[in-house]
Amino acid sequence: MLEIAFAWLPQLFSAAILTLALAAVIFAISGALGLALALLVRSAASPWPRRAAEGFSSIFRSLPELVVLFFLFFGGVQIGLDLGAVGSTIVAFGLVGIAFDYQVFKGALSAIPEGQFDGARALGLSRWRLFGLVILPQMLPLARKGWITYAIATIKRLSIASAVSVSEIMYVTKQAIAATNEPFLFLSIAIGLYILIVTPLLAFNERPQKARR
């Protein structure tokens, strides 16, 4: 049994690296754009950006990633937009992630007292300095737990990318099971890989926040 496991370990580790890489790209896209959307809505004088952002968020929070993934992967080919398996996965999870991260950052932003904005304006700070020096240092710690919790869930849901033949952990695990008829062995290895990937995020998320002075 050990020989069988060792024979598949290189492919499984490669799958784990791909899962990590996909997760990192998705986190970067959804986090950056979700944050930018929340800041844009907060600073907009017109109500239309907020309405558009809320509509976008409602739509993509109501859709499973698998549905969005299939729509992009199979539907995109029909209209001449072939993103490929990896590209479709990044865009699908990125769109859903932006919708959720926008809500996380919007909630954190709403927790900052209005006096912080008024005080910064009274000091003559520009909009960029207001957000960069005053708002973000207070907002990001408040958003940390919600954002990391969703990020952890995204890593686990990336297993559905195996449905379009992305060689992530579960795709290779299923291949190994089919080739060796050893489901317990390879599912145990997959569990171990997920634990290794997720544990640092869990540990970071459980770190106590420093008390604000």
C-alpha positions as CSV (number, residue, x, y, z in Angstrom):
1,M,0.0,0.0,0.0
2,L,2.9,2.4,0.8
3,E,4.4,1.7,-2.6
4,I,1.1,2.7,-4.3
5,A,0.8,5.8,-2.2
6,F,4.4,6.9,-3.0
7,A,3.8,6.3,-6.7
8,W,1.0,8.9,-6.7
9,L,2.5,11.4,-4.3
10,P,4.2,13.5,-6.9
11,Q,0.9,14.0,-8.8
12,L,-0.9,14.7,-5.6
13,F,1.6,17.3,-4.5
14,S,1.4,18.9,-7.9
15,A,-2.4,19.0,-7.5
16,A,-2.0,20.6,-4.1
17,I,0.3,23.3,-5.5
18,L,-2.2,24.0,-8.3
19,T,-5.0,24.3,-5.7
20,L,-2.9,26.7,-3.7
21,A,-2.0,28.7,-6.8
22,L,-5.7,28.9,-7.9
23,A,-6.8,29.9,-4.4
24,A,-4.1,32.7,-4.2
25,V,-5.1,34.2,-7.6
26,I,-8.8,34.0,-6.7
27,F,-8.2,35.5,-3.3
28,A,-6.2,38.4,-4.8
29,I,-8.8,39.1,-7.4
30,S,-11.9,38.9,-5.2
31,G,-10.3,40.6,-2.2
32,A,-8.9,43.5,-4.3
33,L,-12.0,44.1,-6.4
34,G,-14.4,43.5,-3.5
35,L,-12.5,46.1,-1.4
36,A,-12.4,48.5,-4.3
37,L,-16.1,48.1,-4.9
38,A,-16.9,48.8,-1.2
39,L,-14.8,51.9,-1.2
40,L,-16.3,53.1,-4.4
41,V,-19.8,52.7,-3.1
42,R,-18.9,54.5,0.2
43,S,-17.3,57.5,-1.6
44,A,-19.9,57.8,-4.4
45,A,-22.2,60.8,-4.3
46,S,-24.8,59.1,-6.5
47,P,-26.9,56.1,-5.3
48,W,-26.4,54.3,-8.6
49,P,-23.0,52.7,-7.9
50,R,-24.5,51.3,-4.7
51,R,-27.5,49.9,-6.5
52,A,-25.3,48.4,-9.2
53,A,-23.0,46.8,-6.6
54,E,-25.8,45.4,-4.6
55,G,-27.5,44.0,-7.7
56,F,-24.2,42.3,-8.8
57,S,-23.6,41.0,-5.3
58,S,-27.1,39.6,-4.9
59,I,-26.9,37.8,-8.3
60,F,-23.6,36.1,-7.7
61,R,-24.2,35.3,-4.0
62,S,-27.3,33.4,-5.1
63,L,-25.5,31.3,-7.7
64,P,-23.4,28.2,-6.9
65,E,-19.9,28.3,-8.2
66,L,-20.5,25.2,-10.2
67,V,-23.3,26.8,-12.2
68,V,-21.1,29.8,-12.9
69,L,-18.2,27.6,-13.8
70,F,-20.3,25.4,-16.2
71,F,-21.8,28.6,-17.8
72,L,-18.3,30.0,-18.5
73,F,-16.7,26.7,-19.5
74,F,-19.4,25.2,-21.7
75,G,-21.4,28.3,-22.6
76,G,-18.3,30.4,-23.4
77,V,-17.1,27.9,-26.0
78,Q,-20.4,28.2,-27.8
79,I,-20.1,32.0,-28.1
80,G,-16.4,31.9,-29.0
81,L,-15.1,32.8,-25.5
82,D,-12.9,29.8,-24.6
83,L,-11.4,30.5,-21.3
84,G,-10.2,27.0,-20.7
85,A,-10.7,25.0,-17.6
86,V,-8.3,27.0,-15.4
87,G,-9.4,30.4,-16.7
88,S,-13.1,29.5,-16.3
89,T,-12.4,28.4,-12.7
90,I,-10.6,31.6,-11.8
91,V,-13.3,33.8,-13.4
92,A,-16.2,31.9,-11.9
93,F,-14.8,31.7,-8.4
94,G,-13.5,35.3,-8.7
95,L,-17.0,36.7,-9.6
96,V,-18.7,34.9,-6.7
97,G,-15.8,35.9,-4.4
98,I,-16.1,39.5,-5.3
99,A,-19.8,39.4,-4.5
100,F,-19.1,38.0,-1.0
101,D,-16.0,40.0,-0.3
102,Y,-17.9,43.2,-1.2
103,Q,-20.4,42.4,1.6
104,V,-17.6,41.6,4.1
105,F,-15.7,44.9,3.4
106,K,-18.9,46.9,3.3
107,G,-19.9,45.6,6.7
108,A,-16.4,46.4,8.1
109,L,-16.5,49.9,6.5
110,S,-20.0,50.6,8.1
111,A,-18.5,49.8,11.5
112,I,-16.1,52.7,11.4
113,P,-17.7,55.8,13.1
114,E,-18.7,58.6,10.8
115,G,-16.6,61.0,12.9
116,Q,-13.4,59.3,11.5
117,F,-14.5,60.5,8.0
118,D,-15.5,64.0,9.2
119,G,-12.2,64.4,11.2
120,A,-10.1,63.4,8.2
121,R,-12.0,65.9,5.9
122,A,-11.6,68.6,8.5
123,L,-7.8,68.1,8.3
124,G,-7.9,68.5,4.6
125,L,-7.0,65.0,3.7
126,S,-7.6,64.0,0.1
127,R,-9.9,61.0,-0.6
128,W,-7.0,58.7,-1.3
129,R,-5.2,59.7,1.9
130,L,-8.4,59.5,3.9
131,F,-8.9,55.8,2.9
132,G,-5.2,54.9,2.9
133,L,-4.2,56.5,6.2
134,V,-7.4,56.5,8.2
135,I,-10.0,54.1,7.0
136,L,-8.1,51.0,5.8
137,P,-6.0,50.5,8.9
138,Q,-9.2,50.3,10.9
139,M,-11.3,48.5,8.3
140,L,-9.0,45.6,7.4
141,P,-8.7,44.1,10.9
142,L,-12.5,44.2,11.2
143,A,-12.9,42.4,7.9
144,R,-10.2,39.8,8.5
145,K,-12.3,37.0,10.1
146,G,-15.1,37.2,7.5
147,W,-12.7,37.4,4.5
148,I,-10.4,34.5,5.8
149,T,-13.4,32.4,6.6
150,Y,-14.8,32.8,3.1
151,A,-11.3,32.1,1.7
152,I,-11.0,28.8,3.6
153,A,-14.5,27.8,2.3
154,T,-13.3,28.7,-1.3
155,I,-10.3,26.3,-1.0
156,K,-12.6,23.5,-0.1
157,R,-15.1,24.3,-2.9
158,L,-12.3,24.4,-5.5
159,S,-12.8,20.6,-5.6
160,I,-15.7,21.2,-7.9
161,A,-13.2,22.4,-10.5
162,S,-12.5,18.7,-11.1
163,A,-15.8,18.7,-13.0
164,V,-14.1,20.5,-15.9
165,S,-10.9,18.5,-15.5
166,V,-8.8,21.0,-13.5
167,S,-6.0,18.8,-12.0
168,E,-6.6,20.0,-8.4
169,I,-6.5,17.7,-5.4
170,M,-9.8,15.8,-5.8
171,Y,-9.4,15.4,-9.6
172,V,-6.1,13.6,-9.1
173,T,-7.5,11.7,-6.1
174,K,-10.3,10.3,-8.2
175,Q,-7.8,9.3,-10.9
176,A,-5.7,7.5,-8.2
177,I,-8.8,5.7,-6.8
178,A,-9.9,4.6,-10.3
179,A,-6.4,3.3,-11.1
180,T,-5.7,1.5,-7.8
181,N,-9.1,0.8,-6.2
182,E,-7.8,2.2,-2.9
183,P,-10.4,4.8,-2.0
184,F,-9.6,4.9,1.8
185,L,-5.9,5.4,1.2
186,F,-6.2,8.3,-1.3
187,L,-9.1,10.0,0.4
188,S,-7.0,10.0,3.6
189,I,-4.1,11.6,1.7
190,A,-6.5,14.2,0.2
191,I,-7.8,15.0,3.7
192,G,-4.3,15.4,4.9
193,L,-3.4,17.8,2.1
194,Y,-6.5,19.9,2.7
195,I,-5.6,20.1,6.4
196,L,-2.1,21.2,5.6
197,I,-3.4,23.9,3.2
198,V,-6.1,25.3,5.5
199,T,-4.5,25.1,8.9
200,P,-2.2,28.1,8.5
201,L,-5.3,30.2,7.5
202,L,-7.2,28.9,10.5
203,A,-4.3,29.7,12.8
204,F,-4.0,33.2,11.3
205,N,-7.7,33.8,11.6
206,E,-7.7,32.8,15.3
207,R,-5.0,35.2,16.2
208,P,-6.4,37.8,18.6
209,Q,-6.5,41.3,17.3
210,K,-4.4,44.0,18.9
211,A,-6.5,46.3,21.0
212,R,-6.9,49.7,19.4
213,R,-5.7,52.6,21.4
